[in-house]
Amino acid sequence: MVSAEKIFQYIQKHRRYAILPIDVFLSALSFYTASALRFDGFIPHQWETFSGYDEFLNIAVIYTATRGCLFVIMGLYRSLWAYASIHDLFLILKVGLISTLAGVLSLIFYNRLEGISRSVLVLDGILLFLFLSFRSFSWRILRDLVFLRRARSGKKTLLIGAGPAGNRLVTELRTNQSYQLLPVGFLDDDHSKLGGHIQGLPVLGKIADLEKTINAHKVEEIIITTKLPGSLIRQIYRDCEEKGVICKTLPPLSDILARPDIGNALRDISLEDLLGRDVVRLETDDIRKVLENKTILVTGSGGSIGAEVCRQLMMFHPGVMILLDSAETPLYDIDYELHNSSVYHMNGITRTSIVSAIGDLRNPEMLARLFKQHEIHAVFHCAAYKHVPMMELNPGEAVMNNIIGTRNVANAARDAGVERFVMISTDKAVNPVNIMGATKRIAELYIQNLARTSDTKFITVRFGNVLGSNGSVIPLFKRQISSGGPVTVTHPEIIRYFMTITEAAGLVIQAGVMGEEGEIFILDMGEPVKIKDLAEDMIRFAGLVPYKDIEIRYIGLRPGEKLFEELLLAGEGIQPTRHKKIHIALSRNMNLSTLTARIAELELVSKSDTRSEIDNIIGSILPEYRPVFLHAPAKKIPDIA
């Protein structure tokens, strides 16, 4: 026996077909009206007798019944009435033409076509299209009229960007009253759109006219619906803060095209938006070919960059993922996260085996055992000491970890016949003025020159600061703001390049599979950001006013710090790659034996942690090294940015 629930589900599934009787009636009405218009009367003269009425009725039944069947067969009822669109209009036109032709053929089959004027059939087709179009769009027309009456209670909203996303958002806001937003118009810098209208809403001006438009239309909320440079988003955000206007944005159009509810994608402005970073498109098929079912080692996997590299590598289904770190707790955290991720248990099948190893890269015996136990295909070397002031006070440890550790793991990879070795470097390695940058530059040189004598593909990826990484300026500013300030900035003119952790890790993987022979890949860091501006924006994000609620204090550059960082050495040159966000710096050739000997000397003097001796040897390797270490008696790291 069929249950009531199943009957209800069946009705819900097929309820759109309830419109079929209406359409059959409209089909009959169009045929009848066409006949009346053609012959200046309700019934053609030759059918005014009783038998003529019967004949007309028979023709109408055959004709409309045939067309009704075609309505169903051609999928006229797959579209939702409430969301009628241009696509539905073309479907109605196609269905109308084909169903009319089918109706004519059915009349020929039943010998009923004689006496029917061809002009009646043409008029009938036109009328049917008009009737069905009105039926399909009537709900949208009614809904929009109701919206126009009710919308006066919503917040007056200005959309920045008169493009596809803005157009879709207007439709959604008019469809769903729960948002309580009333679009009043658009701003767009495209000259061809100025003065035009989209869904009846005017393009009021350029983005530079924002302040004037807010005042003229009493705007209460602004929504950014298009991709804009970070500097422009920062200006819009600050203008909104001054005017007390809410400012929101939409994700990239590619992320929301599949959403039926684009309005729910609205979100507040984030720090990533202020950076204006483009969405990174990875060559996933190429990456998968290189890494799928392979054994991959990630050093420093407990760090912020290393952990994100691990997360993204899991998406390409390596056979074995080896997580190596000297810090127990961060290693445990990423191990636990990956074991409980949806990628690890995809469709109930475990596709990647995860192995966690605690070890110090300064221990070559440990590394030799690890490479012997596993047939490692690729190494992503993310382990490094990176905090500039800390390394200024502990130069020997910087040498041992960043240079000796890199040498040890690179040699182990070479000896084991690993196919790829990818090292993460930093913009501080360019014309270094601090020990951290100098040690990373020497590690770069070792990797580059080792590549010329090995079958292993050694690759270096160089980029700037990563937004929100461990020890970066963002967490520090958050702590300072939450404690009531002051927010400490080293210099009002200091600038830095930033990218998100997700973007950096993705591009590291991309560059890693592109590299062939010791290249240094440089990631496109976009526009530099003033740290002062970043501090002000973070204070505003907290709902506070810079310099009023939270003080910003300038306390001078730290030991080993520059006003600005560089990504390229003089003479390195730069070459494009097939990926627009990745470039190649030309390598610097050195005698590997000489470099290896100098590194061995560094290893010896680093044990005494004598800065002058360390600087002398580094200077013999790097003529561009200009240390600005301030010899302070106390080993205290100031809590500043």
Long-range contacts (C-beta under 8 A, 24 or more apart in sequence): 16-77, 16-78, 16-80, 16-81, 17-72, 17-77, 19-77, 19-81, 19-135, 20-68, 20-71, 20-72, 20-77, 22-135, 23-68, 23-71, 23-76, 23-132, 23-135, 24-64, 24-65, 24-67, 24-68, 24-71, 26-128, 26-131, 26-132, 26-135, 27-63, 27-64, 27-67, 27-68, 27-99, 27-128, 28-60, 28-64, 29-127, 29-131, 30-124, 30-127, 30-128, 30-131, 31-60, 31-63, 31-64, 31-120, 31-124, 32-60, 33-123, 33-124, 33-127, 34-120, 34-121, 34-123, 34-124, 34-127, 35-120, 37-123, 38-117, 38-119, 38-120, 38-123, 39-117, 44-115, 46-115, 47-115, 55-112, 58-112, 59-107, 59-112, 59-116, 62-103, 62-106, 62-107, 62-110, 62-112, 63-103, 63-106, 63-107, 64-103, 66-99, 66-102, 66-103, 66-105, 66-106, 67-99, 67-100, 67-102, 67-103, 67-128, 69-102, 70-95, 70-98, 70-99, 70-102, 71-95, 71-99, 74-98, 74-99, 76-132, 79-136, 81-136, 81-139, 82-139, 82-140, 82-143, 82-175, 83-140, 84-136, 84-137, 84-139, 84-140, 88-136, 89-133, 89-136, 92-129, 92-132, 92-133, 92-136, 93-129, 95-132, 96-125, 96-128, 96-129, 96-132, 97-125, 99-128, 100-124, 100-125, 100-128, 143-174, 143-175, 144-174, 147-174, 147-177, 150-177, 151-182, 152-182, 153-180, 154-179, 154-180, 154-181, 154-182, 155-180, 155-181, 155-182, 155-220, 155-221, 155-246, 156-182, 156-184, 156-217, 156-218, 156-219, 156-220, 156-221, 157-181, 157-182, 157-183, 157-184, 157-219, 157-220, 157-221, 157-222, 157-223, 158-183, 158-184, 158-185, 158-186, 158-187, 158-204, 158-210, 158-213, 158-214, 158-217, 158-219, 158-221, 158-222, 158-223, 159-183, 159-185, 159-186, 159-187, 159-201, 159-222, 159-223, 159-225, 160-186, 160-187, 160-188, 160-207, 160-210, 160-222, 160-223, 160-224, 160-225, 160-226, 160-228, 160-236, 161-186, 161-187, 161-188, 161-224, 161-225, 161-226, 161-228, 162-186, 162-187, 162-188, 162-190, 162-193, 162-196, 162-198, 162-203, 163-188, 163-225, 163-226, 163-253, 164-253, 165-225, 165-226, 165-250, 165-253, 165-256, 165-262, 166-198, 166-225, 166-226, 167-198, 167-199, 168-256, 168-262, 169-223, 169-225, 169-250, 169-262, 169-263, 170-198, 170-199, 170-201, 171-199, 172-261, 172-262, 172-263, 173-263, 174-199, 176-261, 176-263, 179-263, 181-221, 184-217, 184-219, 185-213, 185-217, 187-213, 188-226, 207-232, 207-236, 210-236, 210-239, 211-239, 211-243, 214-239, 214-243, 214-245, 219-245, 220-245, 220-246, 221-245, 221-246, 221-247, 221-248, 222-246, 222-247, 222-248, 223-248, 223-249, 223-250, 223-266, 224-248, 224-249, 224-250, 224-269, 224-273, 225-249, 225-250, 227-252, 227-278, 228-276, 229-276, 229-527, 230-273, 230-274, 230-275, 230-276, 230-277, 230-526, 230-527, 230-529, 231-276, 231-527, 232-276, 233-269, 233-273, 233-274, 233-276, 234-274, 234-533, 234-537, 237-269, 237-274, 237-537, 237-540, 238-540, 241-540, 249-273, 252-279, 254-279, 255-279, 271-467, 271-468, 271-474, 271-534, 271-537, 271-538, 271-541, 272-467, 272-500, 274-529, 274-534, 274-537, 275-467, 275-498, 275-499, 275-500, 275-526, 275-527, 275-529, 276-526, 276-527, 277-499, 277-500, 277-503, 277-526, 278-526, 278-581, 280-502, 280-503, 280-506, 280-507, 280-510, 280-581, 282-506, 282-507, 282-509, 282-510, 283-510, 283-513, 283-579, 284-316, 286-513, 287-316, 287-509, 287-510, 287-513, 288-316, 288-317, 290-378, 290-420, 290-513, 291-316, 291-318, 291-377, 291-378, 291-509, 291-513, 292-316, 292-317, 292-318, 293-317, 293-318, 293-319, 294-318, 294-319, 294-320, 294-377, 294-378, 295-319, 295-320, 295-322, 295-374, 295-375, 295-376, 295-377, 295-378, 296-320, 296-321, 296-322, 296-376, 296-377, 296-378, 296-379, 296-380, 297-322, 297-324, 297-370, 297-374, 297-376, 297-378, 297-379, 297-380, 298-322, 298-323, 298-324, 298-379, 298-380, 298-382, 299-324, 299-325, 299-361, 299-379, 299-380, 299-381, 299-382, 299-383, 299-409, 300-324, 300-325, 300-381, 300-382, 300-383, 300-384, 301-325, 301-331, 301-334, 301-382, 302-327, 302-329, 302-330, 302-331, 302-333, 302-334, 303-330, 303-382, 303-383, 303-469, 303-470, 304-466, 304-468, 304-469, 304-470, 304-501, 305-382, 305-424, 305-466, 305-469, 305-501, 305-504, 305-505, 305-508, 306-334, 306-380, 306-382, 306-383, 307-333, 307-334, 307-337, 308-501, 308-502, 308-504, 308-505, 309-380, 309-382, 309-505, 309-508, 309-509, 310-334, 310-338, 311-337, 311-338, 311-341, 311-505, 312-502, 312-505, 312-506, 312-509, 313-380, 313-509, 314-338, 314-341, 314-343, 314-344, 314-352, 315-343, 316-509, 317-343, 317-351, 317-352, 318-352, 319-352, 319-353, 320-352, 320-353, 320-354, 320-355, 320-374, 321-352, 321-353, 321-354, 321-355, 322-355, 322-356, 322-357, 322-370, 322-374, 322-376, 323-354, 323-355, 323-356, 323-357, 324-357, 324-358, 324-359, 324-370, 324-383, 325-358, 325-359, 325-383, 326-358, 326-359, 326-360, 326-361, 326-383, 328-358, 331-356, 331-358, 332-356, 360-405, 361-401, 361-404, 361-405, 361-406, 361-408, 361-409, 362-400, 362-401, 362-404, 362-405, 362-408, 363-408, 364-408, 364-411, 364-412, 367-408, 367-409, 367-412, 368-412, 368-415, 370-412, 371-412, 371-413, 371-415, 371-416, 371-418, 372-416, 376-413, 376-416, 376-418, 377-418, 377-419, 377-420, 378-418, 378-419, 378-420, 378-421, 378-422, 378-512, 379-409, 379-413, 379-418, 379-420, 379-421, 379-422, 380-422, 380-424, 380-508, 380-509, 380-512, 381-406, 381-409, 381-410, 381-421, 381-422, 381-423, 381-424, 382-424, 383-409, 384-424, 384-440, 385-436, 385-439, 386-426, 386-436, 386-471, 387-436, 387-471, 387-637, 388-428, 388-434, 388-436, 388-437, 388-558, 388-559, 388-560, 388-561, 389-558, 389-559, 389-560, 389-561, 389-637, 389-638, 390-637, 391-434, 391-435, 391-436, 391-439, 391-560, 392-434, 392-435, 392-436, 392-558, 392-559, 392-560, 392-629, 393-559, 393-635, 393-637, 394-609, 395-435, 395-606, 395-609, 395-611, 395-614, 396-605, 396-606, 396-607, 396-608, 396-609, 396-610, 396-614, 397-606, 397-609, 398-435, 398-436, 398-439, 399-435, 399-439, 399-602, 399-603, 399-606, 399-614, 400-603, 400-606, 401-439, 402-436, 402-439, 402-440, 402-442, 402-443, 403-439, 403-442, 403-443, 403-446, 403-599, 403-602, 403-603, 404-599, 404-602, 404-603, 404-606, 406-443, 406-446, 406-447, 407-443, 407-446, 407-599, 410-446, 410-447, 410-450, 410-458, 411-450, 413-456, 414-450, 414-454, 414-456, 417-455, 417-456, 418-456, 419-456, 419-457, 420-456, 420-457, 420-459, 420-512, 420-513, 420-515, 421-447, 421-456, 421-457, 421-458, 421-459, 422-459, 422-460, 422-461, 422-508, 422-511, 422-512, 422-515, 423-447, 423-458, 423-459, 423-460, 423-461, 424-460, 424-461, 424-463, 424-508, 425-460, 425-461, 425-462, 425-463, 425-520, 426-462, 426-463, 426-464, 427-462, 427-463, 427-464, 427-465, 427-497, 427-525, 427-565, 427-566, 427-567, 428-565, 429-462, 430-462, 430-565, 430-566, 430-567, 430-568, 430-569, 431-566, 431-569, 431-570, 431-624, 431-626, 432-622, 432-624, 432-625, 432-626, 433-560, 433-561, 433-562, 433-625, 433-626, 433-627, 433-628, 434-559, 434-560, 434-561, 434-627, 434-628, 434-629, 435-560, 435-611, 435-614, 435-618, 435-627, 435-629, 436-560, 437-560, 438-618, 438-622, 438-625, 438-627, 439-618, 441-622, 441-625, 442-599, 442-602, 442-618, 442-621, 442-622, 444-520, 445-588, 445-590, 445-595, 445-621, 446-595, 446-596, 446-599, 447-518, 448-518, 448-520, 448-587, 448-588, 449-518, 449-589, 449-590, 449-591, 449-592, 449-595, 450-518, 450-592, 451-517, 451-518, 452-517, 452-518, 452-589, 452-592, 453-592, 457-515, 457-516, 457-517, 458-515, 458-518, 459-511, 459-512, 459-514, 459-515, 459-518, 459-519, 459-521, 460-518, 460-519, 460-520, 460-521, 461-507, 461-508, 461-511, 461-512, 461-520, 461-521, 461-523, 462-520, 462-521, 462-522, 462-523, 462-567, 462-585, 463-497, 463-499, 463-504, 463-507, 463-522, 463-523, 463-525, 463-567, 464-496, 464-497, 464-498, 464-499, 464-525, 464-565, 464-567, 465-496, 465-497, 465-498, 465-499, 465-565, 466-498, 466-499, 466-500, 466-501, 466-504, 467-498, 467-499, 467-500, 467-501, 468-500, 468-501, 469-501, 473-531, 473-534, 473-641, 474-538, 476-639, 476-641, 477-534, 477-535, 477-538, 477-641, 478-538, 480-639, 481-538, 481-539, 481-542, 481-544, 481-550, 482-542, 484-550, 485-549, 485-550, 485-551, 485-552, 486-550, 486-551, 486-552, 486-553, 487-535, 487-538, 487-539, 487-550, 487-551, 487-552, 487-553, 487-641, 488-552, 488-553, 488-554, 488-555, 488-638, 488-639, 488-640, 488-641, 489-531, 489-532, 489-535, 489-552, 489-553, 489-554, 489-555, 489-640, 489-641, 490-531, 490-554, 490-555, 490-556, 490-557, 490-558, 490-561, 490-640, 490-641, 491-531, 491-554, 491-556, 491-557, 491-563, 492-532, 492-554, 493-530, 493-532, 493-563, 494-530, 494-531, 494-532, 494-557, 494-561, 494-563, 494-564, 495-528, 495-529, 495-530, 495-531, 495-563, 495-564, 496-528, 496-529, 496-531, 496-564, 496-565, 497-525, 497-526, 497-528, 497-529, 497-565, 497-567, 498-525, 498-526, 498-529, 499-523, 499-525, 499-526, 507-579, 507-581, 507-582, 510-579, 510-582, 511-579, 511-582, 514-577, 514-578, 514-579, 514-582, 518-587, 519-584, 519-585, 519-587, 520-572, 520-584, 520-585, 520-587, 521-577, 521-582, 521-583, 521-584, 521-585, 522-567, 522-568, 522-574, 522-582, 522-583, 522-584, 522-585, 523-581, 523-582, 524-580, 524-581, 524-582, 524-583, 525-567, 528-564, 531-641, 535-641, 555-638, 555-640, 558-638, 558-640, 559-628, 559-629, 559-630, 559-632, 560-627, 560-628, 560-629, 561-628, 569-624, 595-621
